[in-house]
Amino acid sequence: MVDNKLIISSSPQWRDNESIPKIMWTVNATLVPIWAFSIYLYGFPAFWITFLAIISAIITEHIITKLLHKPSTISDGSAVVTGILLAFNLPPDVPFWIPIIGSFVAIAIGKQIFGGLGNNPLNPALVGRAFLMASWPVEMTSKWLAPHGGTLSGLTLQGFTGATPLNIYKINLAAIKADTTEINIAATKAINGLYANWQKLFIGNIGGCIGETSALLILLGGLFLIYKKYIDWRVPFTYILTVGFLGWMFGGYQGLFSGNFLFHIFSGGLFLGAFYMLTDMVTSPITKKGRIIFAAGAGVIAITIRLAGGYPEGVSYSILLMNLVVPLIDRYVKPTKFGEVKNEK
């Protein structure tokens, strides 16, 4: 006689072959072409800084887990992701100790202090970058290198070749608003030159942080992660479109709707932040609607800092600030439970 029993186990019942190590190492693989291109643009410094950041992240994670008598988690690839992303947010000519300290803070303070992967409320790489910006602002805002075969800004105008595109944009937009006619002529010419250079920003042969320059390579990596369903497409595209729309609406020098949409979405670290940091599964909301709210809020903060804040770029701080709001979003944006009927008042 066969004893047929219905055995019900706790959720989840649907299992697949995906795992944290597989996801993390896939993310690392998509970052390799961006790293290779940065080495082409900036030479050995781009390799050295990224390598030091990775090694520092791995060693820090291993030591802390051993001190806490936990199994080492360096094989899951998450520390490598943190090291690479931290390095990608650094200027290519920073001193060697900057990536070492940045990765240490990212892992120790941004991740392990909260209990390790899955428990951190903030993106660890951006925690490390924020610490570096607060501690060594000169090194973090001035150690730029001109890319191979081009200028730092992408412009050849006299006086405008030694700064990043967003720096030039912010300085000259302020000059135009000051309404000094002689300055306005040069400032207007510089901003129009930046607008015309959107192709360089998209391809990447222009100055900036190590891993942020090629929107094309970041987009290709991000689309692959979307295809693998490792990230939700709603997050990066809502973020990018929010910044682009508000930049077009408020970011021009001729009044409303005179900004350049393409310049605002391709410049700075917007694509890197959109596809690789804002989409962090640990620090983003769990619902689809919540992710849209999360990304749109980050976009508003990013463009506000760009246009009205003290820094030319606002991607890092927009993500960190919205990371703090995620618990609130998850609390109030909840899916309807199976079988639940909402009371309409």
Buried (B, 14 or more C-beta within 10 A) or exposed (E): EEEEEEEEEEEEEEEEEEEBEBBBBBBBEBBEBBBEBBBBBBBEBBBBBBBBBBBBBBBBBBBBBEEEEEEBBBEBBBBBBBBBBBBBBBBBBBEEEBBBBBBBBBBBBBBBEBEBBEEBBBBBBBBBBBBBBEEBEEBBBEBBBBBEEBBBBBBEBEEBBBBBBBBBBBBBBEBBEEEEEEBBEBBBEBBEBBBEBBEBBBBBBBBBBBBBBBBBBBBBBBBBBBEBEBBBBBBBBBBBBBBBBBBBBBBBBEEEEEBBBBBBBBBBBBBBBBBBBBBBEBBBBEBEEBBBBBBBBBBBBBBBBBBEBEBBBBBBBBBBBBBEBBEEBBEEBEEEEEEEEEEEE
